[in-house]
Amino acid sequence: MLPDRPDLARKNRMHAGTSNTEIFIDPQERQRAARTSTLVSVVVNIVLTAIQIVVGIMARSQALVADGIHSLSDLLADFVVLFVNHHSSKDADDDHQYGHARFENAASLVLGVLLLVVGGGMLWSAAGKLLHPESIPQVHSVALWVAIAALVGKEGLFRYMLAVAKRVNSSMLIANAWHARSDAASSLVVAVGIIGNLLGYPLLDPLAALVVGLMVGRMGWTFSWDALHDLMDRALPAEDIAAITATLAATPGVLGVHDLRTRKMGDLAILDAHIEVSPRISVTEGHLIAARCHDRVKAAHAALAVTVHVDPKEDQESHLAPLPGRGELEQAVGSLLPGCHLHLHYVNGAVELEILLPPGASDTLPDFTPLRERFPALAQLRIYQPLATA
């Protein structure tokens, strides 16, 4: 058994892969990138929130006010990301022996719930206007220019944040980037609604606010659902599991792989696997094969911790047979050949016994018939004598 206890900030290298290359991300670089991109988002959202809400109220555009509230939710989300970015990079400790990377999964859940609440509020407000169309005012044209400016700013922010998120392979930052893209899409809808109001179709402004609420709510549901599954130890996708299995199976000395289990921890994975090796190799050789499996998986996949269990390649039911243990055999063989050492191989429901004679042992061997009669499961008996020294 080869367990792992990672130190997130100092010992592990974060991994991001493409089909042709493998890129290892330093945790500190990942943290710096997250902090910088989020601070840029904070500045942009502060400016947009203030302008959209103030101008929306003055220009009597419900859609623009709704978009401003959406930007305010982005601002709150940015502060959540900054908080989580600080805590998720902490080292493993006694209470969190796999580190704190799941702060990222929790952050995605918080972002999703936040979007659901904001989207629900938008829907409620827009529905009230649509039910009372006589209360819909004429929108001032300045609202349109603010909506267009917000569209350009949010689309630029999305492209910047997504590029950073992909570079450091952070699902939390990717979620936050797509949150910005939802803002850009909502600003487009708002601009269309304002244009319709200015052209004499006043219902289009609250209708645009309704569409924005639906978009925000849908994205919030998606983020919440995915994050909830990750927090409940959802396994990796089937293609990732197949790739990890192939890596283990290709390790020299591995004869089979089974019971591979995976679960997500932030953007990385924790996995347990059973490998099958020859039942006639030593414990140390089996341990070496397991160590190589561990290292190959960590090098080729986004694995935070890898535990490899070594099983002998044999009949699946052989371990259920009533076989003698080492203590019984050492006592029985020791009475015939004092000072010898035993190697035991439990194979296919039987015992293969190897006896290593001590230096200076007599060339005359005792009768092993009583031993075979006492232990019917003894399938083979091999005796080795040390080479004579000059």
N, C-alpha and C positions, 0 to 999 in steps of 0.2 A: 504494500500500500504506500503510495507516494502522495501525501497531502501537501497543500500549498497554503502558506499564510503570507499574503502580499503586503507590501508596504507601498501604498499608492503613490506617495509623493517622491520616494527615493529609489525604490527597487524595480518598479514595473515600468515598462515602456508601453505607451498607448499605441494602438495599431489601427491603421486605416489602409484599406486595400482597394486596388482596382483589379481588372482582369489580368493585367500584365505586370503590375508592380506592387511591391509591398512597402508601405511607408510607416515608419514608427515615429509616433508623436511623443515628444517629451511632455510629461504632465504639467510642468511649469509653463512651457510654451502654450499649451492648451488653455491653461488658466488665464494667462496674459491676453490671449486672443479673445477669449470670452469676455473678459473685463473691458477691453478696449472697444469691441464691437457693441457691447451693451451700453457703454457710456455714450457712444455716438448716437445710438438709438434714443437714449434718454434726452439728449439735447434736442434732437429732431422732434421728438414727441412733445416735449415741453412747449416748443414754439408752435407746433401745429395745434395742440390742444387749446392753447390760449387764443390763437387767431380764429380757429373754427368755431369755438363756442361763442366768443364775443361777437364776431361778425355774423354768425348764424342767428343769434338773438336779435341783433340790430337789423339784419336783413330779413327777419321773420321766416327763416328757412328751417323747418324741422329736420329735414334731411341733413343739412350741414351741421346742426347741433348734434344729431345722432352720430355723425361721423366724428365730431369732436369728442364725444363720450367714448367712441371706439378708440380714438387716439389716447384718451386718458387711461383706458384699460391697458393699452400697450405700455404706458408709462409705469403703471403698477406692475405689469408683467416684467418689465426691465428690472425693477427693484427686486422682484422675486429671483430673477436669474442671477443678479449680483450676489444676493444672499446665499443662494445655493452653490454658486461657483466657488465661493469662499469655503463653504463647509464640505463640499463633495471631494475636495482635494486633500483633506486631512489624512494623516497616516492611519493605518489600522491600529486599533487599541483593544483592550481586554473586552470591552462591550461590543465592539464592531470589528470582529477578527478578519472580515473580508474587506475592510475599509468602509468608506462612506459614499461610494459611487451611486448608491440608490437615492441619494438626495436628488439626483437628476431625474429619476423616474417620478419621484414625489413632486418635483417642480413642474414636470409636464402635466401631472394630474391637477395641480393647483391652477396652472394656466388654463387648462381645459374647463375647469369649473368656473373660473373667472369669466371666460368667454361665454359660457352658457348663461350665466347670470346677466351679463351685459346684453347679450342677444335677446333674452326674455324681456328685459326692460324696454328695449327698442321696439319689440313687437307689440307690447302692451300700449306704449305711447302712440305708435303709428296706427294701431287698430282704433284707438279712440278718435283720432282725426278722421279716419276713413268713415267711421260711423256717423260723423257730424261734419259733412263736407262744407256746410255753410260757414264753419268757423275757420276754414283754411284761408290765410291771408295771401296777398300778392307778394312774391319774393322780389327783393331788390337785386339788380344785376351784379352788384359787387360779390354776391354769394357765389356766382358762377366762376369768377376769377379766382376766388379763394379755393373752390373745389378743384379747379384745374391745377393750381399750384400744389395743393395737397396731393393730388394724384401723381404729379411728377416727383415730388419729394419722397413719397412712400415707395414708389417703384424703385427709385434709386437706392433707398435704404434697404429694400428687400434684396436687391442684387448684391449689394455690398455684404450684408449679413449672411446670405446664403453661401457666398464664396468663402467667407471666413469659416462658417460652420462645416463645410465640406473639407476644407483644408485640415481642420483639427478633428474631423469625424465625431461631432457631438450632436446627438439626437435632440438634446435640449435646445441647442442653438439653432438647429434646423427648424424645430417647432416654432421658435421665436421669429425666425426669418419668414416662415410661411404665414405667421401672424401678421407680419408687416405686409406681405403680399395680399392678404385678405383685406387689409386697410386700403391698399391701392385699388383693388377691385371695387371695394365699397365706395371709394371716392369717385370712381368712374360712374357707378350707378347714381350717386348723388348728383354729379354734374348733369347726367341725362335728365334726372328728375327736376332739377332747377331749370334746365332749358325748357322742359315741357311746361312748367309753371309760367315761365316768362312768355311762352307762346300762347297762353290762354287755357292751359289744361292744369288747373290747380291741384287736382288729385294726384298728379305725378310726383309732387314733392313728398307727401306722406307715404305714397306707394314706394318711392325710393328708400325712405327710411325703413319701411317694412322689409324690403329686399335685403337691406344691410343687416337688419336684425336676424333674418333667416341665415344669411351667410356666416355671421358671427356665431350663431348658435350651432350650426352644422359643424364648423371647425372645432368649436369647443367640445362637442360630443366626440368627435374623432380623436382628439388629443386625450380626453378623459378616458375613453374606452381602451385605447392602446396602453396608456400609462397604468391603468388598473390591472390589465393583464400582465404587464411586466412586473408589477409589484406582487402579483400572485404566482411568480416563478414560471412564467410562460417559457416554453422551450424555444430554441432557435428555429428559424425556418428550415424546412426539410433539406433544401440544397446545402445549407451550412452544415447540417448534421452529416449529410453524405460526404461532404468534403473532409470533415474532421475524421470520420470513419476511414476514409481512404488514406489519410495521413498516418493514422495508427496502423492500419493493415500493411502499409508499405515499409514500416520499420523492420529492419533485419531481426529475425528471431520471433516475430509475432506470427502465430499460426491462425489466429482468429480474433474477432472483436465482437463483443456483445454487451448488452445492458448499458449502452451509452446514454447518459442523461445530461441535459443542459438546462440552464436557466440564466436569465439576464441579470446583470448588475450594472446599472447605468448603460453605457454603450459597449460594455464588454460582457463576457460570458463566464460562468462557472460550470465546469463539467466534470463528470465522473464516468470512468470507462473501465470495463473488464477486458483484459487481453488474455489470450490463450498462448501458452508456450509449451515446449516439449516437457513432459513430466520427468525426464531423466537428467535435466540440467540442475545445477546447484542453485541454492537460494541466492547467492551473490550474483550469479549470471542472470537469474530472473529479475533481480533488482536492477541490474545494469540495463536490461532491455526496457524495463518500465521507466527508468530515468531518461533513456533516449526518446521514448514515446512522449514523455512530458515535455522535453526540450523541443522536439519537432513540432508539437502542437502549439506551444507558446510562440515559436518562431514564425509559424505559417498562418495563425488564426488570431482573432481578437479575443484571446482568453485571459481572464484575470487570474483564475486558479484552476489547476488541473490535478485530479486525483486518479491514479492508475492502480487498479487492483489486478494482481497476477493470478491466473488460474491455469492448472495443467490441462493440456489438450488430451481429453480422454472421453470414455463413455460417460454420458450425463448421469447415469445411475450408479457409477462405480463407487462414489463416495458414501453410498448408503450401505455398502456391504460391511459385515462385522469383521473388521480387520484388526490385527494386533497392533498395539502402539509401540513406540520406541522403548519404553521402560520394560515391557515384557520381553522383548527381543534382546535387549542388552543384558538382562539378567540371565536368560537362557543361553545365549552365545558366550557370555562372560564365564559361565561355569565350564565351558568346553575350551575356550581360548581366552585366557585372562589378558587384559591390557589391549584388546583389539578395539578398532573404531568401526562403527557401522554407518553405511549410507543406505537410506531406505527410499524406495520408489513405489508409490502406490499407483498402480496402472491397471486399468480395465478390471477392477474388482479384485485385484490380487496384490501381493507384495513381492517386489524384487529386492533381494538383500545382497548388498556388497559388503564384504568383510575385509578391512585393511589390517593386516597383521602388524604387530609392533616390531621394531628393529630387534634382531637377534632371536626371533621366534623360531621354533623347531620346524624343520621341513616336514615332519610327520604330522599329518592332520587327523583329527579325531573322526569318529563315525557320526555323521549328521542325520542318520536315519531317525533317531528319537526327536530331533528338532523338526523334521518334516512331518512326523506323525503328530506332534503337539500343535503345529501350526499348518493346517491343510491349505490355508490361503497363500502359503509360501510358494510362489511360482518358479522363481529362479534364485540360485545361490552362486555368487561369484566371490572368489577369494583372491586377494592381491597381497603380494609379499614385497617389501621394500628392496630396492637394489642394494647389493652388498657394496660396502665402501672399502677403499684400499686402506 
